[in-house]
Amino acid sequence: MQKLSAAVIGASGYVGGEIVRLLLGHPNLEIKFATSENFAGKAIGKVHPNLRGATDLKFSKISEVEKVDILFSCLPHGALATKISALEKLGDIIIDSSADFRFQKKEDFAKWYPDAPIADGMEKWVYGLPEIHREEIKKSKRIAVPGCTATSAILALLPLLGIVDTSKIIFDLKVASSGSGNKPSAGSHHPERAGVLRSYKLSGHRHTGEAIQELHLPNVPGYSITSTPEVRGIVCHAHAWLTAPTSDKDIWKLFREKYSTEPFVRIVKEISGIHSLPEPKILSGTNFCDVGWQLDENSNRITAVAALDNLGKGAAGASIQNANLACGFAEKAGLEFLGLHPL
């Protein structure tokens, strides 16, 4: 079977580098171009040392990219919106990991990204969460990869929508440092970051809008972010209140009905043991999202838990999963890595 050609636009960042890594091992896709305006002409391994010796490919400029079957855009928020007319000529299928096309309505995008340019044609794009939009993704040539924390929040709560009060939802998320990208800032400076749990977005986080849109929430939920010293990973605790008495057995049934056939969502709910609930560390480098829950009968509250690698299922892995669906490949192609333990 002849491989389809691929290009990664903005390949010098963490997400771009992870997509390049996955493409190098993909059975059905062949990477032809990886762009970086700052590193054009340099070997991929100069920026992504884990890829040393894996490819002879060098970074190119966007102006040097020729037509490919599938184009992965890893440009910063707002960049693709201004370049879409040109880049559409370079790829039959475009998968974007920025926020530019995640919203169905322009007014919703403007609310959560008030300083970003608003793109035309948002209605042509599919929100790239296969657990909700698999059939639309299969038919689409324009796919917007969800935000990393939004993916964890949505997948944590999704099975519970029929039994909880959706007007009282709290998403509490812990996010590792690579979620902020590879451009240094005062907050990412090692002496300021090392060993620190820092609350930096206790309200108004821009991924909140995606959770509202995809879960059809009636109002703005609580959505708080705390940064962790780890490099990769997200864990989301979604707190909700039951509308009627519900047993743990009933909740098991809901999670199984929703996720038993999903290739990248695993239910993790053990009676005992140190890995009895989802945790992100063992998911590093994978495309899995592990989900679980704890029921508190005393307060009629349930805490759903979802963990993932923000660069895996939260970005690059999700991009490849969407590409597999859009191209008609096996959904798990190139994404079989199971993670490491201990790590």
C-alpha positions in Angstrom: 0.0 0.0 0.0 1.4 3.3 -1.0 1.9 5.8 1.8 0.1 9.1 1.8 2.4 12.2 2.0 2.3 14.5 5.0 3.7 17.9 6.1 4.0 19.4 9.6 3.7 23.2 9.7 5.4 24.6 12.8 7.4 21.5 13.5 9.9 23.0 15.9 7.5 23.2 18.9 6.7 20.4 21.3 3.5 19.3 19.5 5.1 19.5 16.1 8.0 17.5 17.2 5.8 14.8 18.7 3.8 14.6 15.4 7.0 14.2 13.5 8.0 11.4 15.9 4.7 9.6 15.4 4.8 10.0 11.6 8.3 8.5 11.4 6.8 5.3 12.7 3.5 5.4 10.9 2.8 2.5 8.5 0.5 4.6 6.2 1.9 8.1 6.3 5.2 9.5 5.1 6.5 12.9 6.2 7.8 15.0 3.4 8.1 18.5 5.0 8.6 19.8 8.5 8.6 23.6 8.7 10.3 26.1 10.9 11.0 29.6 9.8 13.7 29.9 12.5 15.5 26.6 11.9 15.1 26.2 8.2 17.9 24.1 6.7 18.8 22.5 10.0 18.4 18.8 10.8 15.3 17.8 12.8 17.5 16.3 15.5 19.1 19.6 16.2 15.8 20.8 17.8 14.3 17.4 18.7 17.3 15.4 20.0 15.1 12.2 20.5 14.9 12.1 16.7 18.6 12.0 16.0 19.4 9.4 13.4 15.8 8.7 12.7 15.5 10.8 9.6 17.6 12.8 7.2 14.8 15.4 6.9 15.6 19.0 7.5 13.4 21.9 8.5 12.1 23.9 5.6 10.2 27.2 5.3 6.5 27.2 4.6 7.2 28.7 1.2 9.1 25.5 0.3 6.3 23.1 1.0 4.8 21.3 -1.9 1.3 19.8 -2.1 0.8 16.8 0.2 -2.1 14.6 1.1 -2.4 15.7 4.7 -1.1 18.8 6.4 -0.7 19.0 10.2 -0.7 22.6 11.4 1.0 23.3 14.7 1.1 27.0 14.4 0.3 29.3 17.5 -3.3 30.3 18.1 -4.4 32.9 15.6 -1.7 32.1 13.0 -3.6 29.6 10.8 -6.6 31.8 10.7 -4.5 34.4 8.8 -2.8 31.8 6.5 -5.6 29.4 5.8 -6.3 30.4 2.3 -2.7 29.8 1.3 -2.3 26.6 3.3 -5.5 25.0 2.0 -3.7 24.8 -1.3 -0.9 22.7 0.2 -3.0 19.9 1.8 -6.1 17.9 0.8 -6.8 17.2 4.5 -5.8 19.8 7.2 -5.6 19.0 10.9 -5.0 21.9 13.1 -3.9 21.7 16.7 -4.5 25.4 17.6 -7.8 26.9 18.7 -8.6 28.7 15.5 -11.3 26.4 14.3 -12.5 24.6 17.5 -15.7 26.6 17.9 -18.9 26.3 15.8 -19.8 29.9 16.3 -17.6 33.0 15.9 -19.1 34.7 18.9 -18.1 31.8 21.1 -14.5 31.9 19.8 -14.4 35.7 20.3 -15.5 35.3 23.9 -12.7 32.9 24.8 -10.0 34.3 22.5 -10.8 38.0 22.4 -7.4 39.1 21.0 -7.2 36.5 18.2 -8.3 37.0 14.6 -11.5 35.3 13.8 -11.3 32.9 10.8 -13.9 32.5 8.1 -15.3 29.1 7.4 -15.5 27.8 11.0 -18.6 25.8 10.0 -16.5 23.6 7.7 -14.4 22.3 10.5 -15.1 19.3 12.7 -14.2 19.2 16.4 -11.7 16.4 16.4 -12.7 14.4 19.4 -13.4 10.9 18.0 -15.3 9.8 21.1 -18.0 12.2 20.1 -17.5 13.0 16.4 -16.0 9.9 14.9 -18.4 9.7 12.0 -18.1 13.4 11.1 -14.3 13.1 11.3 -14.3 10.2 8.8 -16.0 12.4 6.3 -14.1 15.6 6.9 -11.1 17.3 5.4 -10.9 20.0 8.0 -10.4 18.9 11.6 -9.7 21.0 14.7 -7.9 19.1 17.5 -9.4 19.9 20.9 -7.5 21.6 23.6 -5.6 19.3 25.9 -7.4 20.1 29.1 -10.7 20.2 27.3 -10.2 16.6 26.1 -9.6 15.4 29.7 -12.6 17.4 31.1 -15.0 16.3 28.4 -14.0 12.6 28.6 -14.2 12.6 32.4 -17.8 13.9 32.5 -19.3 12.5 29.2 -20.7 9.3 30.6 -22.4 11.1 33.5 -24.4 13.7 31.6 -27.7 12.0 32.2 -27.4 11.6 36.0 -25.8 14.8 37.3 -26.8 18.4 37.7 -25.0 20.0 34.7 -25.6 23.5 36.1 -23.1 22.7 39.0 -20.0 21.3 37.5 -16.4 21.9 38.7 -13.4 20.9 36.6 -10.2 21.0 38.6 -7.1 20.3 36.4 -3.4 19.8 37.1 -1.3 20.4 34.0 2.4 19.7 33.4 4.9 22.3 32.1 4.9 21.3 28.4 1.3 22.4 28.2 2.6 26.0 28.1 4.7 25.3 24.9 8.5 25.7 24.4 8.8 29.5 24.6 10.3 30.4 28.0 8.7 32.8 30.3 9.1 34.1 33.8 6.7 31.4 35.0 8.5 28.6 33.2 12.0 29.7 34.4 13.4 26.6 36.3 14.1 28.3 39.6 10.5 29.6 39.6 8.9 26.4 38.3 10.8 23.5 40.0 8.9 21.8 42.8 6.0 24.2 42.5 2.3 23.6 42.4 1.0 27.0 41.1 -2.6 28.0 40.7 -2.5 30.2 37.6 -6.0 30.1 36.0 -8.8 29.6 38.6 -11.4 31.0 36.2 -11.8 32.1 32.6 -9.5 29.4 31.1 -10.0 29.5 27.4 -10.7 25.7 27.1 -13.8 26.2 29.2 -15.7 27.2 26.1 -14.9 23.8 24.5 -16.3 21.9 27.4 -19.5 24.0 27.3 -19.9 23.5 23.6 -19.2 19.7 23.5 -21.1 18.8 26.7 -23.9 21.3 26.1 -23.6 22.8 29.5 -26.2 25.4 30.4 -23.7 27.8 31.9 -20.0 28.4 32.6 -18.7 25.6 34.8 -16.0 26.0 37.4 -12.7 25.4 35.5 -9.5 25.8 37.4 -5.9 25.1 36.3 -2.9 24.4 38.5 0.6 23.9 37.0 2.8 21.0 38.2 6.6 20.4 38.2 6.2 17.5 35.8 7.0 17.9 32.1 4.1 15.9 30.6 0.6 15.1 31.8 -2.9 16.3 32.8 -5.2 15.0 35.4 -8.7 16.3 35.6 -11.1 15.9 38.6 -14.6 16.7 37.5 -16.9 17.3 40.5 -20.6 16.8 39.9 -23.7 16.3 42.0 -26.1 13.4 41.3 -29.7 14.3 40.5 -31.0 11.0 42.1 -29.5 8.2 44.2 -27.2 6.2 42.0 -25.1 3.1 42.8 -21.5 2.5 41.9 -22.7 -0.4 39.8 -25.0 1.9 37.8 -22.0 4.2 37.1 -19.9 1.3 36.0 -22.6 0.5 33.4 -22.6 4.1 32.1 -18.8 4.2 31.7 -18.8 0.8 30.0 -21.6 1.8 27.6 -19.7 4.9 26.6 -16.1 3.6 26.4 -16.0 -0.2 26.1 -15.4 0.1 22.3 -13.2 3.1 22.4 -9.6 2.2 21.4 -7.9 4.9 23.4 -10.1 5.3 26.5 -9.5 2.9 29.4 -11.6 2.6 32.5 -9.3 2.6 35.6 -11.2 1.9 38.8 -9.6 -0.6 41.1 -10.7 -1.5 44.6 -7.2 -1.2 45.9 -3.6 -0.5 44.9 -1.5 2.6 44.2 -2.8 2.7 40.6 -6.4 2.4 41.4 -7.4 5.6 39.6 -6.1 7.3 36.5 -2.7 9.1 36.7 -0.8 10.8 33.9 2.7 9.6 34.6 2.2 6.1 33.2 0.6 7.6 30.1 3.6 9.6 28.9 4.1 9.2 25.2 0.8 7.4 24.7 -2.5 8.3 23.1 -4.6 6.9 25.9 -7.0 8.7 28.2 -7.7 6.8 31.4 -10.9 7.5 33.2 -12.4 6.6 36.5 -14.4 8.0 39.4 -15.1 8.0 43.1 -18.6 8.2 44.5 -19.2 10.0 47.7 -22.6 8.9 49.0 -22.4 11.2 52.0 -22.6 14.3 49.8 -24.3 12.9 46.8 -21.2 13.9 44.8 -19.2 12.1 42.2 -15.7 12.9 41.2 -14.8 11.7 37.7 -11.1 11.5 36.9 -9.4 11.6 33.5 -5.6 11.5 32.9 -3.7 11.8 29.7 -0.4 13.0 28.1 -1.0 16.6 27.0 1.3 16.1 24.1 -0.3 12.7 23.3 -4.0 12.3 23.5 -4.0 16.0 24.3 -2.4 17.1 21.0 -0.1 15.1 18.7 -1.5 11.7 19.3 -5.0 13.1 18.8 -3.8 14.6 15.5 -2.7 11.2 14.3 -5.9 9.5 15.5 -7.9 12.1 13.5 -5.7 11.6 10.5 -6.2 7.8 10.6 -10.0 8.3 10.7 -10.1 10.9 7.9 -7.8 8.8 5.7 -9.6 5.5 6.3 -6.7 3.9 8.1 -6.9 1.7 11.2 -7.6 4.1 14.0 -4.7 2.8 16.1 -2.1 3.0 13.3 1.1 4.5 14.5 -0.3 4.9 18.1 0.3 1.5 19.6 2.9 2.6 22.2 1.7 1.5 25.6 3.9 3.7 27.8 6.6 2.9 30.4 6.5 1.8 34.0 8.3 2.8 36.1 9.2 6.2 34.7 
